[in-house]
Amino acid sequence: GVKKGGTRALLEFIRIHPDVRGPGPETHFFDKNYEKGLEWYRQQMPPTIDGQITMEKTPSYYVTKGVPARIYNMSKEIKLIVVVRDPVTRAVSDYTQALSKRTDVKSFDEMAFLDNATRLVDTSWGAIRIGVYAKHLERWLQYFPMRQIHFVNGEKLITDPAGEMAKVQDFLGL
């Protein structure tokens, strides 16, 4: 999923299922720790028994170039779950989180628009760029067919968590 999309909530919900195991923190293996090797990655995963699924989440995977190829090289049959939400709401949430950590941040409008008169959106700003979901999906579709990708609606994960989780469980074969 994407940053501020609901990935933590999804992982916590799905880990309630006895057949799903996952590490606590984000591993960032495929984007920041790849040079440590696959054995390092495996060591970050919790022990499992036959029939259990191991699942991890690192939101930056979806938007980082090179990650789809690395994951494909590890497992061509992997199932991928992408949590997305309204891109504007997601960008505002991302901005609010940044603002809570630093006080020297420009206003949302100054960051989001190239020019306030024309209201042209600045897609180079990370908070906006992340929400251009189709651009990122194109990279993933070079390696994985749509049948291996399940999209979770982040808003419905809030308003109807049981319904969204039922779809995830069906996708994973649980």
Helices and strands as residue ranges (DSSP letters): H 7-14, E 20-21, G 34-36, H 38-44, E 53-54, G 59-63, H 67-74, E 80-84, H 87-101, H 108-112, E 113-115, E 120-121, H 126-129, H 133-141, G 146-148, E 149-153, H 154-159, H 161-172
